[in-house]
Amino acid sequence: MKVVIQRSKNSKVTIDGKVYGKIDHGYVLLSSFTEGDTEEIVNKMIDKIINLRIFEDDEGKMNLSLLDTKGSILNISQFTLYANCKNGRRPSFTDAMNPKDASYLYDYMNNRLNSLEIHTETGIFGADMKVEIYNDGPVTIILDSKELFS
């Protein structure tokens, strides 16, 4: 599982010309899954994401988490994080999880975040989405479960 975290002042996702999900202060997550990912891996990634201290405290030091700041999440499915660009000029996406299983894990992730009382907005899995991100900082962090938990 790979997740790109962007600290956000406000962001939104538009589908077919209509705003589908919108947040103010918090994170935009670009989330992708690969074969072998499980609910357990999603749970570990969620724990890392919501406790990661990348918001500034009163002294300007990155010392506060999403939980500390009561931030929201806009979670966007992003299979292209598993693009393999080693050969040729056209990326291969064979490392991305099949859509049925990836959709299940994406829904599981969003339901789990909501169950933790973290306001979570989403896009639509597999849809053509226009995402506007007002990146705060800018701060962008990339998490890869294979690097974190292997």
Secondary structure by P-SEA (a helix, b strand, c coil): cbbbbbbccccccccccccccccccccccbbbbcccccaaaaaaaaaaaaaccccccccccccccccccbbbbbbbbbccccccccccccccccccccaaaaaaaaaaaaaaaaaacccccccccccbbbbbbbccccbbbbbbcccccc
